[in-house]
Amino acid sequence: MRLNEVSYPNAKPVEGYGPGFFRIGGEVHDGALLVLPAGQQAWNGYTDTAPILAAKDEIDVLFIGTGAEIAHIPADLRNCLEEAGIGVEVMNSPSACRTYNVLLSEGRRIALAVLPV
């Protein structure tokens, strides 16, 4: 088996979160957040798929955090992402942040889209 090291020079772990915010790389981001290999940006929710699809060649799995509680995502969103070849894992936002951090440390090709708690 051949292993390749993957590095994302701009991807940073989630350092913290709280009511309405996330902290990444020492910066606080208010509201929903999208974390891609190229960096982080505000996310406009389930209908905001353009930046995710633009990065589809750089990610294998997108973790979607649905806020404080786990919830279903729209079927259209799941279908759109899966048709683009992106795996989708839905969980509450705290779990999504923790899982993202673990897999990021392993060099996995992942992204994170989270709604605030």
FITORDREN-506093 format. One record per residue: residue in one letter; y, z, x of N, C-alpha, C in turn. Coordinates in steps of 0.05 Angstrom, whole numbers, plus 32768, in hexadecimal, padded with zeros to 4 digits. Atoms other than C-alpha are relative to their C-alpha. Last residue first. Layout:
<rec 'A' <Y Z X> <Y Z X> <Y Z X>>
...
END
This chain:
<rec 'V' <800C 7FEA 8010> <8209 8177 7E0D> <8016 800E 7FF0>>
<rec 'P' <7FFB 7FE4 7FF8> <8228 8136 7E24> <7FF2 8014 7FEE>>
<rec 'L' <7FEC 7FF5 8013> <8206 80F3 7E17> <8004 801D 8008>>
<rec 'V' <8001 7FE6 800C> <81E1 80D7 7E53> <8017 8005 7FED>>
<rec 'A' <7FEC 8003 8014> <81CE 8093 7E70> <7FFF 801A 7FEF>>
<rec 'L' <7FFD 7FEA 8013> <81A9 8099 7EB1> <8016 7FF9 7FED>>
<rec 'A' <7FE5 7FFD 800A> <818E 8065 7EE1> <8000 8015 7FEB>>
<rec 'I' <7FFA 7FF4 801A> <8150 805D 7F0B> <801D 8000 7FF9>>
<rec 'R' <7FEC 8013 800B> <8132 8036 7F45> <8006 8008 7FE3>>
<rec 'R' <8008 8012 8016> <810E 806F 7F67> <8017 7FF0 7FF6>>
<rec 'G' <7FF8 801B 7FFA> <8123 808B 7FAB> <7FF8 7FEC 7FEA>>
<rec 'E' <8017 800E 7FF7> <80FD 80CC 7FA4> <8006 7FE3 8006>>
<rec 'S' <8006 7FF5 7FE6> <813E 80F4 7FA0> <7FE7 7FF2 800C>>
<rec 'L' <7FEC 800B 7FED> <8153 80C6 7F67> <7FF9 800A 801C>>
<rec 'L' <8008 801B 7FF9> <8112 80D8 7F44> <8013 7FF2 8012>>
<rec 'V' <8019 8000 7FF2> <8121 8122 7F46> <7FF8 7FE4 8009>>
<rec 'N' <7FFC 7FF5 7FE5> <816A 811A 7F34> <7FE6 8000 8010>>
<rec 'Y' <7FF1 8014 7FF0> <815B 80EC 7EF8> <8003 800A 801D>>
<rec 'T' <8014 8014 7FF9> <8127 811E 7EDE> <800D 7FEA 8011>>
<rec 'R' <8013 7FF5 7FED> <815A 8156 7EE1> <7FEC 7FEB 8009>>
<rec 'C' <7FF2 7FFB 7FE7> <8190 812E 7EBF> <7FED 800A 8015>>
<rec 'A' <7FFB 801A 7FF4> <8162 8114 7E89> <800D 8003 801B>>
<rec 'S' <8019 8009 7FF5> <8149 815B 7E7B> <8004 7FE5 800E>>
<rec 'P' <8007 7FF0 7FE9> <8190 8174 7E72> <7FE6 7FF7 800D>>
<rec 'S' <7FF0 8006 7FE8> <81A1 8137 7E47> <7FFA 8013 8018>>
<rec 'N' <7FE6 7FF4 8002> <8168 813D 7E15> <800F 7FFD 801A>>
<rec 'M' <8003 7FE3 8000> <8132 810A 7E1E> <801B 800D 7FFC>>
<rec 'V' <7FEC 7FF1 8010> <8128 80BF 7E18> <7FF9 801D 8001>>
<rec 'E' <800B 7FE5 8005> <8103 8096 7E4D> <8016 8010 7FF3>>
<rec 'V' <7FEE 7FED 800D> <810F 804B 7E4D> <7FF2 801A 7FFC>>
<rec 'G' <800E 7FEA 800F> <80F0 8018 7E7B> <8014 8014 7FF5>>
<rec 'I' <7FF8 7FE5 7FF9> <811C 7FDD 7E8D> <7FF0 8014 7FEF>>
<rec 'G' <8012 7FF6 7FEB> <80FD 7F97 7E8C> <8007 801C 8009>>
<rec 'A' <7FF4 8006 7FE7> <8136 7F76 7E65> <7FEF 800A 8018>>
<rec 'E' <8001 801D 7FFD> <810A 7F75 7E27> <800D 7FF7 801B>>
<rec 'E' <801B 8007 7FF8> <8102 7FC0 7E31> <7FFC 7FE2 8003>>
<rec 'L' <8006 7FF7 7FE5> <814C 7FCB 7E31> <7FE4 7FF8 8009>>
<rec 'C' <7FEF 800F 7FED> <815A 7FA2 7DF3> <7FFA 8006 801D>>
<rec 'N' <800A 801C 7FFE> <811F 7FBF 7DCD> <8010 7FF0 8014>>
<rec 'R' <801A 7FFF 7FF1> <8134 8007 7DDD> <7FF5 7FE4 8004>>
<rec 'L' <7FFA 7FF9 7FE4> <817C 7FF9 7DC7> <7FE6 8000 8011>>
<rec 'D' <7FF4 8018 7FF4> <8167 7FD5 7D87> <8006 8005 801E>>
<rec 'A' <8016 8012 7FF8> <8138 800F 7D76> <800B 7FE7 800D>>
<rec 'P' <8003 8017 8012> <8174 803E 7D75> <7FEA 7FED 800B>>
<rec 'I' <7FEB 8013 7FFB> <8167 807D 7D9E> <7FFC 7FE8 7FEE>>
<rec 'H' <8008 801C 7FFE> <813E 80B6 7D82> <8018 7FEF 8007>>
<rec 'A' <7FFD 800F 8019> <8156 80FC 7D90> <7FF6 7FE4 8005>>
<rec 'I' <800C 801A 7FFE> <814B 8133 7DC4> <8003 7FF2 7FE4>>
<rec 'E' <801B 8002 800C> <817B 816C 7DBD> <7FF6 7FE4 8004>>
<rec 'A' <800D 7FE6 7FFE> <81B8 8180 7DE7> <7FE3 7FFF 7FF6>>
<rec 'G' <7FF0 7FE8 8006> <81CE 8138 7DF0> <7FF0 8019 8003>>
<rec 'T' <7FF6 8002 801B> <81A3 80F9 7DEB> <8011 8018 7FF8>>
<rec 'G' <7FFC 7FE5 800A> <8196 80EF 7E34> <800F 8000 7FE6>>
<rec 'I' <7FEB 7FFD 8014> <817C 80A9 7E43> <8000 801D 7FF6>>
<rec 'F' <8003 7FE6 800E> <8155 80A0 7E83> <8018 8002 7FED>>
<rec 'L' <7FE7 7FF4 8009> <8154 8056 7E97> <7FF9 801A 7FF1>>
<rec 'V' <8001 7FED 8017> <8118 803E 7EBE> <801C 800A 7FFB>>
<rec 'D' <801A 8003 800E> <810C 8003 7EED> <8000 8011 7FE7>>
<rec 'I' <800C 7FE8 800C> <8152 7FFA 7F08> <7FE6 7FF9 7FF2>>
<rec 'E' <7FFE 7FE9 7FED> <8175 7FCA 7F38> <7FF2 8018 7FF5>>
<rec 'D' <8010 8007 7FE9> <8165 7F87 7F16> <7FFF 8017 8015>>
<rec 'K' <801C 8000 8006> <817C 7FA3 7ED3> <7FEE 7FF9 8018>>
<rec 'A' <800E 7FF4 7FE9> <81C1 7FB5 7EEE> <7FE1 7FFF 7FFD>>
<rec 'A' <7FF5 800C 7FE7> <81E8 7F85 7EC1> <7FF1 800B 8019>>
<rec 'L' <800D 801A 7FFD> <81BB 7F9B 7E87> <8009 7FF2 8019>>
<rec 'I' <801D 7FFA 7FFA> <81D2 7FE3 7E90> <7FF2 7FE6 8005>>
<rec 'P' <8002 7FF7 7FE4> <821C 7FCF 7E95> <7FE3 8005 8008>>
<rec 'A' <7FF8 8015 7FEC> <8216 7FA4 7E55> <7FFD 800A 801D>>
<rec 'T' <8017 8009 7FEF> <81EF 7FD7 7E2B> <8008 7FED 8016>>
<rec 'D' <7FF5 8009 7FE7> <8227 7FFF 7E0A> <7FEA 7FF8 8014>>
<rec 'T' <7FF9 801C 8002> <820D 8003 7DC3> <800A 7FF4 801A>>
<rec 'Y' <8017 8011 8003> <81E9 8045 7DCF> <8006 7FE2 7FFE>>
<rec 'G' <8015 7FFA 8012> <8225 806A 7DE9> <7FEB 7FE9 7FFE>>
<rec 'N' <7FF7 8000 801C> <8267 8056 7E07> <7FEA 8003 7FEC>>
<rec 'W' <8013 8010 8010> <8254 8069 7E4E> <8009 8003 7FE3>>
<rec 'A' <8002 7FF7 801B> <8288 807E 7E81> <7FED 7FEF 7FF0>>
<rec 'Q' <7FE9 8008 8011> <8278 806A 7EC7> <7FFC 800C 7FE4>>
<rec 'Q' <7FFF 7FF6 801B> <824A 807C 7F01> <8019 7FF7 7FF2>>
<rec 'G' <7FEC 7FEB 8005> <8237 8059 7F41> <7FFF 8008 7FE3>>
<rec 'A' <7FE6 8006 7FF4> <8214 801B 7F5B> <8015 8015 7FFC>>
<rec 'P' <8002 8000 7FE3> <81CE 8035 7F4E> <801B 7FFB 800E>>
<rec 'L' <800F 8017 7FF6> <81E3 8043 7F06> <7FFE 8002 801E>>
<rec 'V' <8003 7FFE 7FE3> <81FA 8084 7EE5> <7FED 7FE9 8009>>
<rec 'L' <8014 8013 7FF7> <8216 807B 7E9F> <7FFF 8001 801E>>
<rec 'L' <7FFF 800A 7FE5> <823C 80B6 7E81> <7FE8 7FED 8006>>
<rec 'A' <8019 800E 7FF9> <824F 80CF 7E3D> <8002 7FF2 801A>>
<rec 'G' <800D 8012 8013> <828C 80FC 7E3A> <7FE6 7FF5 800A>>
<rec 'D' <8000 7FF7 801C> <82B6 811A 7E72> <7FF2 7FEB 7FEF>>
<rec 'H' <7FFE 8017 8012> <82A4 810A 7EBA> <7FFE 800B 7FE4>>
<rec 'V' <8007 7FFA 801C> <82AF 8141 7EEE> <8006 7FE7 7FEF>>
<rec 'E' <7FEC 8009 8014> <82AE 812A 7F37> <7FF6 8007 7FE4>>
<rec 'G' <7FE8 7FEF 8000> <828A 8150 7F6E> <8015 7FF8 7FEC>>
<rec 'G' <7FF1 8005 7FE7> <8258 8118 7F78> <801A 8010 8002>>
<rec 'I' <800F 8010 7FED> <8243 811C 7F30> <8011 7FFB 8018>>
<rec 'R' <7FF5 8000 7FE5> <825A 8150 7EFE> <7FED 7FF1 8012>>
<rec 'F' <8014 8001 7FEB> <824D 8144 7EB3> <800E 8000 801B>>
<rec 'F' <7FFB 800B 7FE6> <8279 8157 7E78> <7FE6 7FFF 8011>>
<rec 'G' <7FEE 8017 7FFF> <827D 8165 7E2D> <8004 7FF4 801C>>
<rec 'P' <7FF6 800B 8019> <8260 81AB 7E2C> <8014 7FEA 8004>>
<rec 'G' <7FF9 7FEB 8013> <823F 81B3 7E6F> <800B 7FF3 7FE7>>
<rec 'Y' <7FF7 800A 801A> <8222 818B 7EA8> <8007 8018 7FEE>>
<rec 'G' <7FFD 7FEC 8016> <8212 8194 7EF1> <8009 7FF2 7FE6>>
<rec 'E' <7FFD 7FE5 7FF5> <8203 8173 7F33> <8003 8015 7FEB>>
<rec 'V' <7FF0 7FF0 8013> <81E7 8132 7F18> <8001 801C 800B>>
<rec 'P' <800D 7FEF 8014> <81CD 810D 7F55> <8014 800D 7FED>>
<rec 'K' <7FFF 7FE3 7FFA> <81F4 80D6 7F77> <7FF2 8010 7FEB>>
<rec 'A' <800D 7FEF 8014> <81EA 808B 7F79> <8001 801D 800A>>
<rec 'N' <7FEC 7FF5 8012> <821D 8066 7FA5> <7FF4 8013 7FEB>>
<rec 'P' <7FEA 7FF2 7FF2> <81F2 8058 7FE2> <8015 800D 7FEE>>
<rec 'Y' <7FE9 8007 8010> <81B4 804B 7FB9> <8018 800E 800D>>
<rec 'S' <7FE9 7FEE 7FFF> <8179 804B 7FE7> <8016 7FF5 7FEF>>
<rec 'V' <7FEA 800A 8012> <8133 8030 7FDE> <8017 8014 8003>>
<rec 'E' <7FEC 7FEC 8006> <80FF 8039 8015> <8017 7FF3 7FF0>>
<rec 'N' <7FE5 8008 7FF7> <80C6 8009 800F> <8014 8016 7FF9>>
<rec 'L' <7FEA 7FF1 800B> <807E 801E 800D> <801A 7FF7 800B>>
<rec 'R' <7FE7 8002 7FF1> <8045 7FEE 801A> <8015 800F 7FF1>>
<rec 'M' <7FE9 8000 8011> <8000 8000 8000> <8019 8000 8012>>
END
